[in-house]
Amino acid sequence: MSAALADHLMAARRRSFVGRRAELALFETLLAGPDGAVVYVHGPGGVGKSTLLRQVAWLGQEAGRRVVWLDGRDAGSGLAALLPAAQHGLVLLVDTAEVLGPPDRWLTEEQLAALPGDAIAVVAGREPPPLSWRVDPGWREMVRTVALTNLAPDEGRELLTLLGVPATEHAGALAFTRGHPLALAIVADVCAQHDGKLPVPATPQVVTALLAGLLDGVPDAAHRGALEASAQVRVTTEPLLAALLDVPDARDLFDWLRGLSIMEFGPRGLYPHDLARDALAAELRWRHPERYAQIHRRAGAYYQAQFAGAEPAAQQTVISDFAYLHRDNPVLGPFVSVLAPTSAAVGDLTVGPGRPSDHPTVRALVERYEGPESGAIAAYWLDRQPDGLTVVRTGAGEVAGCYFLVALESAGAADRAADPAVHSALSYVDSRAPLRAGESALLLRFWLSAGEYQDLSPVCTLISLHLVRHYLTTPDLALSLHSYADPEFWAAACAYIDLTRVPAADFTVGGRSYGVYAHDWRTVPPLAWLSLLAARETAAQPLDIAPSAAPTPPRVMDFDEFSRAVRAALHDLGRPDRLGGSELARSRLVSGESVVARGQAVQALLKEAAAQLADSPRDRRGYRALHHTYLQPAGSQQRAAELLDLPMSTFRRHLAAGLERITELLWERELAGG
């Protein structure tokens, strides 16, 4: 290349350089000083390490120094032989250092010691400096570490302008690339090929180019699978990776992931840089949709298993992990994007029980957004059921948001009179889904962010996730009802998470109307609900996936109705055809597609419960009375009493005790969801 052409190329590169002000200021200071230094620049592929080194080369030349550029791809293992002889004012630039292996093996202290005392050595690679450099006092004092990250939004816009991308496409390009320099350059190429427009969504062409620049040298299909899997989940641990890949041991693959420059570390595991995650996820989604869906299904199953045995704090984390699987869903994506490991949106927000000192602030927030009448009702419930308040706090302890759950099963006539929302909710429950003994129902009465009210926000996301954990872990929860100031805005999200619009529970306070959605946890219990969301997460038409429920909705009965249903079923114990149409066949205890199948299920259920009585010494007399009356009928109660050699009054007492016990056993199972 001629000198004139090289100068022209260098000038063009300088003109297109943007950002990195802090890094350039560091190099200018070092070049102007009398002392030498070693600077270690690291960052993922395409983040701009080579571009920065070219600027350093230009700065070195402007400072009158001799600049020597060595590339690890060209030098190979013979780099040490290419190190220049001692010359004052030297600037040594070593690019693509990762291909040379660990730097403490080839850039030894002896080799650096051969350089003049005022030499500036800059080493650039994908990996951070080795541990030996960071813990050794000599190396720690000599080496300065520079970690390159993506460009800031204003810098990204400046680069796009220089690359000829129209301003109208800047927002979309920055959202897709997150400011990654190589990605921005690729986007500029794609825009040039599409008349200045960025294809939306990102095309396979864009994704493939990004992956080629970011990821190379993946050993084999197993390692590629591990990389793809890690891009789908919030954070990756070794056990989770094994579950995603369906292998008994993922230690080697996890260790390999941990060594990649595109992976970051957190207290709970490792995760890819945002751009690498987005590129991998998008590429897998269009290249192999079934593989993409399979990883998500395995992740959902893993989280469900983890949730069951976790402590409350850990359960909240598992729910966040589960929700993050939905980040690419057009409905839930805006809610859960703030959960990304690299997102600062949630920041230091915490969620916990409300305190009496929070009550004035909460009332003031409700009054600000909903008016004085609602503020007075909020004060009523804060006094009536103070445990219903949960507060989102900032790191400074200030109230950033809150929600209040009314326990409807504890609400009485005075509560109905005090709050139109509770009156409407209880009217709906009593007429459409009555509670049975021991069951509870919750009304989300007030919920808001201090800054955004009920609009999308990190506080809204935290409130939603904590509500989910509360619902999934509340024993005997039958119904949850949610009130919204703008029910139409939330319609799509509520439909996705199986909340049904119930206009009969709507209410008006202070001239403002509120809409209500509900979920019956008896019809679609927690595990079925989680499975429903997991199935909808990768479905092309999520709402076409219906909840797993019996063809005939379960009959919601109180204890007295249930007792009568058990007695009626015992009378028809020998007739499965009749049992299939019984009230007990519509309870949560029974499943089956056909009437005959449900009848057989009722028959087996009653016999199983009777066998439990037979195995219990204290219930054995009751069992014998049941046996000769229903299981192996003697023909009449008089004949059954004679077979047991009992007076009629004693037999009837034993039979009543047996009926009571078998009903109790079945009722316990009914309350537990079958």
C-alpha positions in Angstrom: 0.0 0.0 0.0 1.4 3.4 -1.0 2.2 6.0 1.7 -0.4 8.3 0.3 -3.1 5.6 0.4 -2.2 4.6 3.9 -2.4 8.2 5.0 -5.8 8.5 3.4 -7.0 5.3 5.1 -5.7 6.5 8.5 -7.4 9.9 8.1 -10.7 8.2 7.2 -10.5 6.0 10.3 -9.8 9.0 12.5 -12.8 10.8 11.1 -15.1 7.8 11.8 -13.9 7.3 15.4 -16.4 8.2 18.1 -16.5 8.0 21.9 -13.9 6.4 24.1 -13.0 9.9 25.6 -11.9 8.5 29.0 -9.7 5.9 27.3 -8.1 8.4 24.9 -7.5 10.8 27.8 -5.6 8.0 29.6 -3.4 7.3 26.6 -2.7 11.0 26.0 -1.5 11.3 29.7 0.7 8.3 29.4 2.2 9.4 26.1 3.0 12.8 27.5 4.7 11.5 30.7 8.2 10.3 31.2 7.3 6.9 32.6 6.4 3.7 30.8 3.3 1.6 31.3 1.5 -1.5 30.3 -2.2 -1.1 29.4 -4.4 -4.2 29.0 -7.5 -3.5 26.9 -10.2 -6.2 26.9 -13.8 -6.7 25.7 -16.0 -9.0 23.5 -15.5 -9.3 19.8 -16.5 -6.3 17.7 -16.6 -3.9 20.7 -13.8 -1.7 19.1 -10.5 -2.9 20.5 -8.6 -2.7 17.2 -10.2 0.7 16.4 -9.0 2.1 19.7 -5.5 0.7 19.1 -5.4 2.6 15.8 -6.2 5.8 17.6 -3.5 5.1 20.1 -1.1 4.5 17.2 -2.0 7.9 15.7 -1.6 9.6 19.1 1.8 8.0 19.4 2.9 9.2 16.0 1.6 12.7 16.8 3.7 12.6 20.0 6.8 11.8 18.0 7.1 8.2 19.2 7.9 5.1 17.2 4.9 2.8 16.9 5.1 -0.9 16.4 1.9 -2.9 15.8 1.9 -6.7 16.3 -1.2 -8.9 15.6 -1.5 -12.2 17.4 -3.1 -13.8 14.4 0.0 -13.1 12.3 2.7 -13.6 14.9 1.4 -16.9 16.3 3.8 -18.5 18.8 6.7 -16.5 17.5 5.6 -13.2 18.9 8.4 -13.0 21.4 11.0 -13.0 18.6 9.2 -10.0 17.0 9.4 -7.8 20.0 11.5 -4.8 19.0 14.9 -4.0 20.3 15.2 -1.4 23.0 14.4 2.1 21.6 13.3 5.1 23.6 9.8 6.5 23.0 8.5 3.1 21.8 4.7 2.5 21.6 4.1 -1.3 21.3 0.6 -2.4 20.3 -0.3 -6.1 20.5 -3.8 -6.8 19.0 -5.9 -10.0 19.1 -3.9 -11.3 22.0 -6.5 -14.0 22.8 -5.1 -16.3 20.1 -1.7 -16.4 21.8 -3.0 -18.1 24.9 -2.7 -16.8 28.5 -0.6 -13.5 28.4 1.5 -14.5 31.4 3.0 -17.3 29.2 4.2 -15.2 26.2 4.4 -11.6 27.6 6.8 -12.4 30.4 8.3 -10.0 32.8 11.7 -10.5 31.2 10.4 -9.5 27.8 8.7 -6.4 29.1 11.8 -5.6 31.1 13.8 -5.5 27.8 11.7 -2.5 26.7 12.9 1.1 27.6 11.6 2.6 30.8 9.5 5.1 28.8 7.9 2.5 26.5 4.1 2.2 26.4 2.8 -1.3 25.7 -0.8 -1.8 24.9 -2.2 -5.3 24.8 -5.7 -5.9 23.5 -7.7 -9.2 23.7 -11.1 -10.6 24.5 -10.2 -12.0 27.9 -9.5 -10.0 31.1 -5.9 -10.0 32.5 -4.9 -13.3 34.1 -5.3 -13.7 37.9 -1.5 -13.7 38.3 -1.3 -10.2 37.0 -4.1 -9.0 39.3 -2.7 -10.5 42.5 1.0 -10.0 42.0 2.1 -6.6 43.5 4.6 -5.9 40.7 2.1 -6.6 37.9 -0.7 -4.8 39.7 1.3 -1.6 39.9 2.6 -1.9 36.3 -0.6 -2.9 34.4 -3.6 -0.6 33.8 -6.8 -2.4 32.8 -9.3 -0.9 30.4 -12.6 -2.8 29.9 -14.3 -1.7 26.7 -18.1 -1.7 26.7 -20.7 -0.6 24.2 -21.1 3.0 23.0 -23.4 5.4 24.9 -26.6 6.3 23.0 -25.3 9.7 21.9 -22.1 8.1 20.7 -24.0 5.4 18.9 -26.1 8.1 17.1 -22.9 9.9 16.1 -21.4 6.8 14.6 -24.6 5.9 12.7 -24.7 9.4 11.3 -21.1 9.0 10.2 -22.0 5.7 8.6 -24.8 7.3 6.6 -27.8 5.8 8.5 -30.8 8.1 8.4 -31.8 9.7 11.7 -35.2 8.1 11.5 -33.5 4.6 11.9 -31.3 5.5 14.8 -33.7 4.6 17.6 -34.4 1.2 16.1 -30.7 0.5 15.4 -29.7 1.4 18.9 -32.4 -0.7 20.4 -31.3 -3.7 18.4 -27.6 -3.3 18.8 -27.4 -1.8 22.3 -24.6 0.4 21.1 -22.2 -2.4 20.0 -19.9 -0.8 17.4 -19.6 -3.8 15.1 -23.3 -4.3 15.2 -23.9 -0.6 14.3 -21.5 -1.0 11.4 -23.4 -4.1 10.2 -26.7 -2.3 10.6 -25.4 0.5 8.4 -24.5 -2.0 5.7 -27.9 -3.6 5.9 -29.6 -0.1 5.8 -27.6 0.7 2.7 -28.9 -2.4 1.0 -32.5 -1.6 1.9 -32.8 2.0 0.8 -31.8 3.4 4.1 -34.3 1.3 6.1 -33.5 -1.1 8.9 -35.6 -4.3 8.5 -37.8 -4.9 11.5 -37.6 -7.4 13.0 -33.9 -8.1 12.6 -33.4 -10.3 9.6 -31.4 -13.5 9.6 -28.9 -11.6 7.5 -28.2 -9.1 10.3 -28.1 -11.8 13.0 -25.8 -14.1 11.1 -23.4 -11.2 10.5 -23.4 -10.3 14.2 -22.8 -13.9 15.3 -19.9 -14.2 12.8 -18.3 -11.2 14.4 -19.0 -12.1 18.0 -18.6 -15.8 18.1 -16.0 -17.9 16.5 -14.1 -21.0 17.4 -17.0 -22.8 19.1 -15.6 -26.4 19.4 -18.6 -28.5 18.4 -22.3 -28.9 18.5 -22.5 -29.6 22.2 -20.7 -26.4 23.0 -22.8 -24.5 20.6 -25.9 -26.0 22.3 -24.6 -24.8 25.7 -24.1 -21.3 24.3 -27.5 -21.2 22.8 -29.1 -22.5 26.0 -27.4 -19.9 28.1 -28.8 -17.1 25.9 -32.4 -18.1 26.6 -32.4 -17.9 30.4 -31.8 -15.1 32.8 -28.7 -16.6 34.5 -27.1 -20.0 34.0 -25.9 -22.4 36.7 -24.4 -25.8 36.2 -27.5 -27.7 37.2 -29.7 -25.5 35.1 -27.4 -26.0 32.1 -27.6 -29.8 32.5 -31.4 -29.6 32.6 -31.6 -27.4 29.5 -29.3 -29.8 27.5 -30.9 -32.9 29.1 -27.5 -34.3 30.1 -26.5 -35.8 33.5 -23.3 -33.7 33.9 -22.7 -30.2 32.4 -19.5 -29.4 34.3 -17.1 -29.2 31.3 -19.6 -27.2 29.2 -20.2 -24.8 32.1 -16.5 -24.3 32.6 -16.1 -23.6 28.9 -18.9 -21.0 29.0 -17.3 -19.4 32.0 -14.1 -18.8 30.0 -15.8 -17.0 27.1 -15.2 -13.3 26.8 -18.9 -12.7 26.0 -20.0 -14.1 29.3 -20.4 -12.1 32.5 -20.7 -13.2 36.1 -23.2 -12.5 38.8 -23.8 -13.8 42.3 -26.3 -16.3 40.9 -24.5 -17.5 37.8 -23.3 -16.4 34.4 -25.0 -14.8 31.4 -24.0 -13.5 28.0 -23.5 -9.8 27.1 -26.8 -8.3 26.0 -25.9 -8.2 22.3 -24.6 -11.8 22.2 -27.8 -12.9 24.1 -30.1 -11.1 21.6 -28.2 -12.4 18.6 -28.0 -16.0 19.8 -31.7 -16.0 20.8 -32.9 -14.5 17.5 -30.7 -16.7 15.4 -31.9 -19.9 17.1 -35.5 -18.8 17.0 -35.6 -18.5 13.2 -33.0 -21.3 12.4 -34.5 -24.0 14.7 -37.8 -23.0 16.2 -38.4 -26.4 17.8 -35.0 -26.4 19.5 -35.7 -22.9 20.8 -39.1 -24.0 22.2 -37.6 -27.1 23.7 -35.0 -25.1 25.7 -37.8 -22.9 27.0 -39.9 -25.8 28.0 -37.1 -27.4 29.9 -36.3 -24.1 31.6 -39.9 -23.7 32.6 -40.0 -27.3 34.0 -36.8 -26.7 35.9 -38.1 -23.5 37.5 -41.4 -25.1 38.5 -39.5 -27.9 40.3 -37.2 -25.4 42.0 -40.1 -23.2 43.1 -41.9 -26.1 44.9 -39.2 -26.6 47.6 -37.7 -23.1 47.8 -37.8 -20.6 50.7 -40.0 -17.5 50.1 -37.0 -15.2 49.0 -35.7 -17.9 46.7 -39.2 -18.4 45.3 -39.4 -14.8 44.3 -36.1 -15.2 42.4 -37.4 -18.3 40.6 -40.5 -16.5 39.6 -38.4 -13.7 38.1 -36.4 -16.3 36.2 -39.6 -17.9 34.9 -41.0 -14.5 33.9 -37.8 -13.6 32.0 -38.4 -16.5 29.6 -41.3 -14.3 28.2 -39.0 -11.3 27.4 -39.5 -11.8 23.6 -43.2 -12.1 23.9 -45.0 -9.0 22.5 -47.5 -9.0 25.3 -45.3 -9.7 28.4 -42.0 -8.5 27.0 -42.3 -4.9 28.0 -43.0 -6.0 31.6 -40.1 -8.4 32.1 -37.3 -6.7 30.1 -36.3 -4.9 33.3 -35.3 -8.2 34.8 -32.3 -8.7 32.6 -29.1 -9.2 34.7 -27.5 -6.1 33.1 -30.6 -3.9 33.6 -30.4 -1.1 36.1 -34.1 -0.4 36.0 -35.0 -2.3 39.1 -31.9 -1.0 40.8 -32.0 -1.1 44.6 -35.8 -1.5 44.8 -37.0 -3.9 47.4 -40.5 -5.3 48.3 -41.7 -6.0 51.8 -44.5 -5.7 54.3 -46.0 -2.3 54.9 -45.4 -0.5 58.3 -47.7 1.8 60.2 -45.4 4.7 59.4 -46.1 4.0 55.7 -49.9 4.6 56.0 -50.0 8.4 55.6 -47.8 8.1 52.5 -49.9 5.4 51.0 -53.1 7.3 51.6 -51.6 10.4 50.0 -50.5 8.4 46.9 -54.0 6.9 46.5 -55.6 10.4 46.9 -53.2 11.9 44.3 -54.1 9.4 41.6 -57.7 8.3 42.6 -59.2 11.1 44.6 -60.1 11.8 48.2 -62.9 9.2 48.3 -60.5 6.5 47.4 -58.0 7.9 49.9 -60.5 7.6 52.7 -61.3 4.0 51.7 -57.5 3.2 51.6 -57.3 4.6 55.2 -60.2 2.4 56.2 -58.5 -0.8 55.0 -55.1 0.2 56.4 -56.8 0.3 59.7 -59.1 -2.7 59.1 -56.6 -5.2 57.6 -53.1 -3.6 58.0 -51.4 -6.9 57.0 -52.8 -6.4 53.5 -50.3 -3.7 52.7 -47.1 -4.5 50.8 -44.6 -1.7 49.9 -41.9 -1.2 47.2 -39.1 0.8 48.6 -36.1 2.6 47.2 -32.6 2.0 48.6 -33.1 5.1 50.8 -36.3 3.5 52.3 -38.7 5.8 50.5 -42.1 4.4 49.2 -41.7 3.8 45.5 -45.0 1.9 45.2 -47.4 -0.3 47.0 -50.3 -2.7 46.7 -53.1 -3.7 49.1 -54.9 -7.1 49.2 -58.3 -7.3 50.9 -59.1 -10.7 52.4 -62.7 -11.1 51.2 -63.5 -14.1 53.3 -63.0 -11.8 56.4 -65.1 -9.0 55.0 -68.5 -8.3 56.6 -71.5 -6.1 56.1 -69.7 -3.0 57.4 -66.9 -3.6 54.9 -69.4 -3.8 52.1 -70.9 -0.6 53.1 -67.5 1.2 53.4 -66.1 0.1 50.1 -68.0 -0.3 46.8 -65.2 -2.5 45.4 -65.6 -5.0 48.2 -69.4 -5.0 47.8 -69.1 -5.7 44.1 -66.5 -8.3 44.6 -68.4 -10.2 47.2 -71.6 -10.0 45.2 -69.7 -11.6 42.3 -68.2 -14.3 44.5 -71.4 -15.2 46.2 -73.4 -15.5 43.0 -70.8 -16.9 40.6 -68.1 -18.7 42.6 -69.1 -19.1 46.2 -66.4 -19.9 48.7 -66.4 -23.2 50.7 -65.4 -23.6 54.3 -61.7 -22.9 54.7 -61.2 -21.2 51.3 -60.1 -17.6 50.9 -60.4 -15.0 48.2 -58.2 -11.9 47.6 -59.1 -8.5 46.0 -56.2 -6.4 44.7 -57.8 -3.2 45.9 -55.1 -0.6 45.5 -51.8 -0.9 43.5 -49.6 1.8 42.1 -46.1 3.2 41.4 -45.4 6.5 43.1 -44.2 8.0 39.8 -46.2 6.1 37.1 -49.4 5.1 38.9 -50.6 2.0 37.0 -48.5 2.5 33.8 -45.7 0.2 32.8 -42.7 0.6 35.1 -40.1 -1.4 37.1 -42.3 -0.9 40.2 -45.3 -2.4 38.3 -43.2 -5.4 37.3 -42.0 -6.0 40.9 -45.6 -5.7 42.2 -46.8 -8.2 39.6 -44.1 -10.8 40.4 -44.7 -10.5 44.2 -48.4 -11.0 43.6 -47.8 -14.1 41.7 -45.6 -15.6 44.5 -48.3 -14.7 47.0 -51.0 -16.4 45.0 -49.0 -19.5 44.3 -48.1 -20.0 48.0 -51.4 -19.0 49.8 -53.1 -22.2 51.1 -56.7 -22.8 50.1 -56.8 -19.7 47.8 -59.9 -20.0 45.7 -60.1 -16.7 43.9 -58.0 -13.6 43.2 -59.6 -10.5 41.8 -57.7 -7.5 40.4 -59.0 -4.0 40.0 -57.7 -1.6 37.2 -58.2 2.1 36.6 -57.8 1.4 32.9 -59.0 -2.2 32.3 -58.8 -2.0 28.5 -55.1 -1.1 28.6 -54.4 -4.3 30.6 -56.8 -6.6 28.6 -54.1 -8.3 26.5 -51.8 -9.0 29.4 -54.6 -10.3 31.6 -55.8 -12.6 28.8 -52.3 -13.9 28.4 -52.0 -14.8 32.1 -55.5 -16.3 32.3 -57.2 -13.4 34.1 -60.9 -13.3 33.0 -62.7 -10.0 32.7 -65.6 -9.9 35.2 -67.8 -6.8 34.6 -70.1 -7.9 37.4 -67.4 -7.0 39.9 -66.7 -3.5 38.4 -67.2 -0.6 40.8 -67.2 3.2 40.9 -65.7 5.5 43.5 -65.7 9.3 43.4 -67.1 9.3 39.9 -64.3 7.1 38.6 -65.0 3.6 37.3 -62.7 0.6 37.8 -62.7 -2.7 35.9 -62.0 -6.1 37.5 -60.3 -9.3 36.3 -60.4 -12.6 38.2 -58.7 -16.0 38.3 -60.3 -19.1 39.9 -57.5 -21.1 41.4 -59.8 -24.1 41.9 -60.4 -24.4 38.2 -56.8 -23.8 37.1 -54.6 -24.4 40.1 -51.0 -23.1 40.5 -49.2 -25.9 38.7 -51.7 -26.0 35.8 -51.4 -22.2 35.6 -47.6 -22.3 35.4 -47.8 -25.0 32.7 -50.3 -22.9 30.8 -47.9 -19.9 30.8 -45.0 -22.1 29.8 -47.0 -23.5 26.8 -48.1 -20.0 25.7 -44.6 -18.6 26.0 -43.4 -20.1 22.7 -46.7 -20.5 20.9 -47.3 -18.6 17.7 -50.9 -17.9 18.9 -50.6 -17.9 22.7 -54.3 -17.5 23.4 -55.1 -20.5 21.4 -53.5 -22.6 24.2 -56.3 -23.2 26.6 -55.9 -24.1 30.3 -55.8 -27.7 31.2 -59.2 -28.1 32.9 -61.9 -30.8 33.0 -64.5 -30.6 30.1 -67.1 -29.8 32.7 -66.0 -27.1 35.2 -65.7 -28.4 38.7 -68.7 -27.9 41.0 -67.9 -25.4 43.7 -69.6 -26.7 46.9 -69.6 -25.8 50.5 -69.2 -28.6 53.1 -72.9 -29.3 53.6 -73.4 -29.7 49.8 -70.3 -31.8 49.6 -71.6 -34.1 52.4 -74.9 -34.6 50.6 -73.0 -35.4 47.4 -70.9 -38.1 49.2 -74.0 -39.7 50.6 -75.8 -39.7 47.3 -72.8 -41.2 45.6 -72.5 -44.0 48.2 -76.1 -44.9 47.5 -75.2 -45.4 43.8 -71.8 -47.0 44.4 -72.6 -50.0 42.3 -73.8 -48.0 39.3 -70.9 -46.2 37.6 -73.3 -45.0 34.9 -75.3 -43.1 37.5 -72.2 -41.9 39.4 -70.9 -40.2 36.3 -73.7 -37.7 36.5 -73.6 -37.2 40.2 -72.6 -34.0 42.0 -69.5 -35.6 43.3 -68.4 -36.4 39.7 -68.2 -32.6 39.1 -65.9 -31.9 42.1 -62.2 -31.4 41.8 -61.6 -34.9 43.1 -62.6 -36.4 39.8 -61.3 -36.3 36.2 -62.3 -38.1 33.0 -63.5 -37.3 29.5 -66.6 -39.5 29.5 -69.5 -39.9 31.9 -68.5 -43.6 32.4 -64.9 -42.7 33.1 -66.0 -40.1 35.7 -68.4 -42.5 37.2 -65.6 -45.1 37.5 -63.4 -42.5 39.1 -66.0 -41.7 41.7 -66.4 -45.4 42.5 -62.7 -45.9 42.9 -62.4 -42.7 45.0 -65.1 -43.9 47.5 -63.6 -47.4 47.8 -60.1 -45.9 48.3 -61.4 -43.6 51.1 -63.3 -46.6 52.7 -60.1 -48.6 52.7 -58.4 -45.8 54.6 -61.1 -46.3 57.3 -60.5 -50.0 57.3 -56.8 -49.5 58.0 -57.5 -47.2 61.0 -58.3 -48.9 64.3 -60.4 -46.0 65.5 -62.5 -46.0 62.3 -62.9 -49.7 61.8 -66.4 -49.9 63.4 -67.6 -47.2 61.1 -66.0 -48.9 58.1 -67.9 -52.2 58.9 -71.2 -50.3 58.9 -70.3 -48.6 55.6 -69.2 -51.9 54.1 -72.4 -53.8 54.8 -74.5 -50.8 53.8 -72.8 -49.5 50.6 -69.7 -51.6 49.5 -71.3 -55.0 50.0 -74.9 -54.1 50.8 -76.7 -56.6 53.1 -80.1 -55.5 51.6 -81.2 -53.4 54.5 -79.8 -51.6 57.5 -81.7 -54.2 59.7 -79.9 -57.0 57.9 -76.5 -55.2 58.2 -77.0 -54.7 61.9 -77.8 -58.4 62.3 -74.6 -59.4 60.3 -72.5 -57.3 62.7 -74.5 -58.5 65.7 -75.3 -55.0 66.8 -78.4 -53.3 68.1 -80.1 -51.1 65.5 -79.3 -47.9 67.5 -75.6 -48.9 67.8 -75.4 -49.8 64.1 -76.8 -46.4 63.1 -74.3 -44.6 65.4 -71.4 -46.5 63.8 -72.8 -45.8 60.3 -73.1 -42.1 61.1 -69.5 -42.1 62.3 -68.3 -43.9 59.2 -70.2 -41.4 56.9 -68.7 -38.5 58.8 -65.1 -39.8 58.6 -65.3 -40.7 54.9 -66.7 -37.3 54.1 -63.9 -35.6 56.1 -61.2 -37.5 54.3 -62.7 -36.6 50.9 -63.3 -33.0 51.9 -59.6 -32.6 52.8 -58.6 -33.8 49.4 -61.2 -31.5 47.8 -59.8 -28.4 49.5 -56.3 -29.4 48.4 -57.4 -29.4 44.8 -57.9 -33.1 44.4 
